[in-house]
Amino acid sequence: MSGAAPPPDVRVELRISADHAAYAGHFPGHPILPGAVLLDEALHEIARSRGIELLRWRISSAKFLEPVRPGDELFLEHSSPSDGIIRFVIRAAGRAVASGILSHDA
């Protein structure tokens, strides 16, 4: 992929409480949000904001680029540049912390 990415169709704050239970055990003394929790929260927000059911969608790719710490202000950006694909990026302080692609099953 070359050039600048197109602007997102949707940009929303992704709210994950600084005292979310997942931080407690991952990792004591140096808490970071597990990728599975971050992905789950993003998928629920994508489904809500697009008014879709995710039962017929699959995660084609997901990358966790940087750790998310308690109190990080997160923003989810997602767009649908073509039929059957939703691209998303999660940012904290302007840096990408995760990204991925959802594909619609026929």
The 8 nearest C-alpha neighbors of each residue, nearest first, counted from 0:
[[1, 2, 4, 3, 5, 86, 80, 100],
 [2, 0, 3, 4, 5, 6, 80, 86],
 [3, 1, 4, 0, 5, 6, 7, 80],
 [2, 4, 5, 1, 0, 6, 7, 80],
 [3, 5, 6, 2, 1, 0, 7, 78],
 [6, 4, 3, 7, 80, 78, 8, 2],
 [5, 7, 4, 8, 78, 76, 9, 3],
 [8, 6, 78, 9, 77, 76, 5, 10],
 [7, 9, 78, 77, 6, 10, 79, 76],
 [8, 10, 7, 77, 76, 78, 11, 75],
 [11, 9, 76, 75, 7, 77, 74, 8],
 [12, 10, 75, 74, 13, 9, 76, 44],
 [11, 13, 74, 73, 14, 75, 10, 72],
 [12, 14, 73, 74, 75, 11, 15, 41],
 [15, 13, 12, 16, 73, 72, 74, 40],
 [14, 16, 13, 17, 19, 40, 73, 70],
 [15, 17, 19, 18, 14, 70, 69, 20],
 [16, 18, 69, 70, 19, 15, 71, 68],
 [17, 19, 16, 20, 22, 69, 23, 21],
 [20, 18, 16, 21, 17, 22, 15, 23],
 [19, 21, 22, 23, 18, 24, 16, 17],
 [22, 20, 23, 19, 24, 25, 32, 33],
 [21, 23, 25, 30, 20, 24, 32, 31],
 [24, 22, 21, 20, 25, 27, 26, 30],
 [25, 23, 26, 27, 22, 21, 30, 20],
 [26, 24, 22, 30, 23, 31, 27, 21],
 [25, 27, 30, 24, 29, 28, 31, 23],
 [28, 26, 29, 24, 30, 25, 23, 22],
 [27, 29, 30, 26, 23, 25, 24, 31],
 [30, 28, 26, 27, 31, 25, 68, 22],
 [31, 29, 26, 22, 25, 27, 28, 68],
 [30, 32, 68, 67, 22, 25, 66, 33],
 [31, 33, 67, 22, 68, 34, 21, 37],
 [34, 32, 35, 36, 31, 37, 25, 21],
 [33, 35, 37, 36, 38, 32, 63, 39],
 [34, 36, 38, 33, 37, 39, 32, 40],
 [35, 37, 39, 34, 33, 38, 40, 32],
 [38, 36, 34, 40, 35, 39, 41, 33],
 [39, 37, 41, 35, 36, 40, 34, 42],
 [38, 40, 36, 42, 41, 37, 35, 43],
 [39, 41, 43, 37, 38, 42, 36, 44],
 [42, 40, 38, 44, 39, 43, 45, 37],
 [43, 41, 45, 39, 44, 40, 38, 46],
 [42, 44, 46, 40, 41, 45, 47, 39],
 [43, 45, 47, 41, 46, 42, 48, 40],
 [46, 44, 42, 48, 47, 43, 49, 41],
 [47, 45, 51, 43, 49, 44, 50, 48],
 [48, 46, 44, 50, 45, 49, 43, 51],
 [47, 49, 45, 50, 46, 44, 9, 51],
 [50, 48, 46, 51, 47, 45, 44, 9],
 [51, 49, 47, 48, 46, 52, 45, 44],
 [52, 50, 46, 49, 53, 47, 45, 48],
 [51, 53, 54, 46, 50, 55, 56, 47],
 [52, 54, 56, 55, 51, 46, 57, 42],
 [55, 53, 52, 56, 57, 51, 104, 103],
 [56, 54, 104, 53, 103, 57, 52, 105],
 [57, 55, 103, 53, 102, 54, 104, 101],
 [58, 56, 102, 101, 59, 103, 55, 104],
 [57, 59, 101, 60, 100, 102, 56, 61],
 [60, 58, 100, 101, 57, 102, 61, 99],
 [61, 59, 99, 100, 58, 62, 101, 98],
 [60, 62, 99, 98, 100, 63, 58, 59],
 [63, 61, 98, 97, 64, 99, 60, 96],
 [62, 64, 97, 96, 65, 34, 61, 98],
 [63, 65, 96, 97, 62, 95, 66, 98],
 [66, 64, 96, 63, 67, 97, 95, 94],
 [67, 65, 31, 68, 96, 32, 64, 63],
 [68, 66, 32, 31, 71, 65, 69, 96],
 [67, 69, 31, 71, 32, 70, 30, 66],
 [70, 68, 17, 71, 67, 31, 30, 18],
 [69, 71, 17, 72, 68, 16, 15, 18],
 [72, 70, 69, 68, 73, 91, 67, 92],
 [71, 73, 91, 70, 92, 74, 14, 12],
 [74, 72, 91, 13, 90, 12, 71, 89],
 [73, 75, 12, 90, 13, 11, 89, 76],
 [74, 76, 89, 11, 10, 13, 88, 12],
 [77, 75, 10, 88, 87, 9, 7, 89],
 [78, 76, 87, 7, 9, 86, 8, 88],
 [79, 77, 8, 7, 86, 85, 80, 9],
 [78, 80, 85, 81, 84, 86, 77, 82],
 [79, 81, 78, 84, 85, 82, 86, 5],
 [82, 80, 79, 84, 83, 85, 78, 86],
 [83, 81, 84, 79, 80, 103, 85, 102],
 [82, 84, 103, 102, 81, 85, 104, 79],
 [85, 83, 102, 101, 82, 79, 81, 103],
 [84, 86, 79, 101, 78, 100, 102, 87],
 [87, 85, 100, 78, 77, 99, 79, 101],
 [86, 88, 77, 99, 98, 76, 100, 85],
 [87, 89, 98, 76, 97, 75, 90, 77],
 [88, 90, 75, 97, 74, 96, 95, 98],
 [91, 89, 95, 74, 94, 96, 73, 93],
 [90, 92, 73, 93, 94, 72, 71, 95],
 [93, 91, 94, 90, 72, 73, 71, 95],
 [92, 94, 91, 90, 95, 74, 73, 96],
 [95, 93, 90, 91, 92, 96, 89, 65],
 [94, 96, 90, 97, 89, 91, 88, 93],
 [95, 97, 65, 64, 90, 89, 63, 94],
 [98, 96, 63, 89, 64, 62, 95, 88],
 [99, 97, 88, 62, 87, 61, 89, 63],
 [98, 100, 61, 60, 87, 86, 62, 88],
 [99, 101, 86, 60, 59, 85, 58, 87],
 [100, 102, 58, 85, 59, 57, 84, 56],
 [103, 101, 84, 83, 57, 56, 59, 104],
 [102, 104, 56, 83, 55, 105, 84, 57],
 [105, 103, 55, 56, 102, 57, 83, 54],
 [104, 103, 55, 83, 56, 102, 57, 82]]
